């Protein structure tokens, strides 16, 4: 009997795979067509390596619930082929599993193979071994580069075909991208740039994937490539071929964070305005970059200076929580747009210009089973002045910098400037499990240089460092990329023999180092720490100048160069050097300055650190150091710290608070959660005291916050990296910090607020938690204040009655819906306005 059931089950599976339904994907100048139906595609970027496989279903399902029907992702070459012809598609690099998770959710997928991705990812996604191949030139007509690019692209395409993931095979992938934003830099490659683009197109077409290819930011994209737009606003974008649909591959939901920079925010109103304008002007595919940004785990952040957090102010925050009101405001827009899909993709378009940046656009579809269907957009791009227009006998009010949507051209269903979604104030708090173990017990071991044989001496192990891979010597200074990006750290070592009568010998001597692109240099002379220096994000070259004393005879000069991500964007960015470019000794005698250039000395190099090479962060290190548990030193360079902590209770995301630390790396149970640098404060002068006004064009310098505070103090610890009970945290502290302040918290909604217009329905949600209390309710026309500080209105219904209504409807529930109607709340007294609204503040 068991054997018979097994056979039947096998036959069912075989049938499912054999008869997978192929989906035909094409385009016709107005829309992407799937299986003969024109589709309105609402997409969001979710990068699989910036989260974990256990997070993917939740993220993708939240995107679906938020009204998206497509998920877009880059493919990260340097992550999958870190060593030439050695491939890794395991763990959070399991691209096939990610695409199948999209399919299981019933969504489409856009696969941006690139394989250059930018993405604020280390080296733009290129593996650094490419840089070291003889005769190579990136992103141009170069046989070495093109062979490697074609090999990786073909590898990805073949994997997708083997798993039947292209739409033509019944899979979710409806579009694929070759190259990325090349049009922004193509001029730097001269005539070879255009030839390279043509080669990319021909190579992609030869792979025969059965779905269209796209090229973003490529105004001269060769046919049949579809060129697409990236940017804050793409309503004015026009494809280079009238037969191509109008597509927006990156609508920037915010901006990335960098060390030394504040937190950039993009308002929900402005983002919704950009989306509505795009569809008003004939858009058919719009993708949010990012919909979930996630985390730059390990050494994946590029830049340099890109932080570990890649939150991007996205609708789903770094930890996977709903970023409200952005998530909810866009969700409402998506469902309105999808309800108008037929009219927007098939209808005739009529646009009326009212002047002063005010317009009306009507999409009319005749001959349907329901007669004529019309849908309208009313846009006002004026930055300060609200507009009132007459349209088909109606007076329509459109606030400044907004779009009103009338799905039937008669009734407003949505306005981008009117946010009905709740606002969630997120809180980070300890819980019962962590409070009992709040004072973490630390142990310590120094980074060790005792095996630095070449020096024949031992530096103070409390301050200094060494070790890594085998030594290599040259008669010049090398680019740090020479090590194929095996580590952030590279040692530069040389020996200088000084005669006491050397003209440079004096009491006033300095060591001058010219660093390039890397963030930090530590200098040591004759076993003594000389000093450290790092540059600012906008400076490529920077000097380290320190007074030094050299002795007669042999002098050992050592530098530790540390990168924090390799450059990922710009014309020929791959040629930007990293490491130490120049070393000089400068001696002064009175007015005379004498310089000895050491740049072409014999230099010896070692990669990495002793603790990294021996995996001090692992539960099974290659070498077990002596961990001291008494008198733990703080603010000490080149130090390792270790502790254990209890797994926080519940299911809320977990974060580590690293304020008090300097700069370094952190591992939880052997997983590298990324670089930390809370000692680097955000520019105190970057923020404005002016209120953040959604009206007017946005860029990443508008609406920034957190100035003068750590650029990043919170670090995501994915729950699936935690054990059921006790976990181990290991820190490598590079510049000195105090681990005693480290703590673990969980992230959840604390206070939630919502304001909806009369006759709309208010939704309140505490996500995984019940609503515990209602703090404020106002139903009237002039409630004042903001979330956390509302004031009772003169025009309002009885407050106690309103509180009871909300209490009965919501308290104890994770989610509740309340209609903002006079039938429920009664008629507000003492009102002079025409429009009432329901305002609520609750506690989770």
HELIX and SHEET records of a PDB file:
HELIX    1   1 UNK A    2  UNK A   18  1                                  17    
HELIX    2   2 UNK A   48  UNK A   50  5                                   3    
HELIX    3   3 UNK A   53  UNK A   65  1                                  13    
HELIX    4   4 UNK A   77  UNK A   80  1                                   4    
HELIX    5   5 UNK A   91  UNK A   93  5                                   3    
HELIX    6   6 UNK A   95  UNK A  104  1                                  10    
HELIX    7   7 UNK A  122  UNK A  125  5                                   4    
HELIX    8   8 UNK A  128  UNK A  130  5                                   3    
HELIX    9   9 UNK A  143  UNK A  162  1                                  20    
HELIX   10  10 UNK A  167  UNK A  169  5                                   3    
HELIX   11  11 UNK A  182  UNK A  184  5                                   3    
HELIX   12  12 UNK A  186  UNK A  189  5                                   4    
HELIX   13  13 UNK A  191  UNK A  206  1                                  16    
HELIX   14  14 UNK A  268  UNK A  280  1                                  13    
HELIX   15  15 UNK A  326  UNK A  339  1                                  14    
HELIX   16  16 UNK A  341  UNK A  346  1                                   6    
HELIX   17  17 UNK A  432  UNK A  435  1                                   4    
HELIX   18  18 UNK A  453  UNK A  455  5                                   3    
HELIX   19  19 UNK A  480  UNK A  483  5                                   4    
HELIX   20  20 UNK A  573  UNK A  575  5                                   3    
HELIX   21  21 UNK A  610  UNK A  613  1                                   4    
HELIX   22  22 UNK A  719  UNK A  721  5                                   3    
HELIX   23  23 UNK A  739  UNK A  741  5                                   3    
HELIX   24  24 UNK A  799  UNK A  810  1                                  12    
HELIX   25  25 UNK A  822  UNK A  825  1                                   4    
SHEET    1   A 3 UNK A  25  UNK A  27  0                                        
SHEET    2   A 3 UNK A  32  UNK A  34 -1                                        
SHEET    3   A 3 UNK A  37  UNK A  39 -1                                        
SHEET    1   B 9 UNK A  41  UNK A  46  0                                        
SHEET    2   B 9 UNK A  70  UNK A  74  1                                        
SHEET    3   B 9 UNK A 108  UNK A 114  1                                        
SHEET    4   B 9 UNK A 173  UNK A 178  1                                        
SHEET    5   B 9 UNK A 212  UNK A 216  1                                        
SHEET    6   B 9 UNK A 226  UNK A 231  1                                        
SHEET    7   B 9 UNK A 247  UNK A 252  1                                        
SHEET    8   B 9 UNK A 285  UNK A 292  1                                        
SHEET    9   B 9 UNK A  41  UNK A  46  1                                        
SHEET    1   C 2 UNK A 263  UNK A 264  0                                        
SHEET    2   C 2 UNK A 704  UNK A 705 -1                                        
SHEET    1   D 5 UNK A 348  UNK A 355  0                                        
SHEET    2   D 5 UNK A 358  UNK A 368 -1                                        
SHEET    3   D 5 UNK A 371  UNK A 380 -1                                        
SHEET    4   D 5 UNK A 402  UNK A 406 -1                                        
SHEET    5   D 5 UNK A 414  UNK A 415 -1                                        
SHEET    1   E 2 UNK A 387  UNK A 391  0                                        
SHEET    2   E 2 UNK A 394  UNK A 398 -1                                        
SHEET    1   F 4 UNK A 423  UNK A 429  0                                        
SHEET    2   F 4 UNK A 743  UNK A 757 -1                                        
SHEET    3   F 4 UNK A 653  UNK A 657 -1                                        
SHEET    4   F 4 UNK A 714  UNK A 717 -1                                        
SHEET    1   G 4 UNK A 423  UNK A 429  0                                        
SHEET    2   G 4 UNK A 743  UNK A 757 -1                                        
SHEET    3   G 4 UNK A 837  UNK A 843 -1                                        
SHEET    4   G 4 UNK A 773  UNK A 780 -1                                        
SHEET    1   H 5 UNK A 443  UNK A 446  0                                        
SHEET    2   H 5 UNK A 639  UNK A 646 -1                                        
SHEET    3   H 5 UNK A 726  UNK A 733 -1                                        
SHEET    4   H 5 UNK A 664  UNK A 668 -1                                        
SHEET    5   H 5 UNK A 671  UNK A 676 -1                                        
SHEET    1   I 6 UNK A 472  UNK A 474  0                                        
SHEET    2   I 6 UNK A 603  UNK A 607 -1                                        
SHEET    3   I 6 UNK A 489  UNK A 498 -1                                        
SHEET    4   I 6 UNK A 553  UNK A 562 -1                                        
SHEET    5   I 6 UNK A 520  UNK A 525 -1                                        
SHEET    6   I 6 UNK A 528  UNK A 534 -1                                        
SHEET    1   J 4 UNK A 541  UNK A 548  0                                        
SHEET    2   J 4 UNK A 508  UNK A 516 -1                                        
SHEET    3   J 4 UNK A 579  UNK A 589 -1                                        
SHEET    4   J 4 UNK A 592  UNK A 597 -1                                        
SHEET    1   K 2 UNK A 761  UNK A 765  0                                        
SHEET    2   K 2 UNK A 815  UNK A 819 -1                                        
SHEET    1   L 2 UNK A 784  UNK A 786  0                                        
SHEET    2   L 2 UNK A 789  UNK A 791 -1                                        
END                                                                             
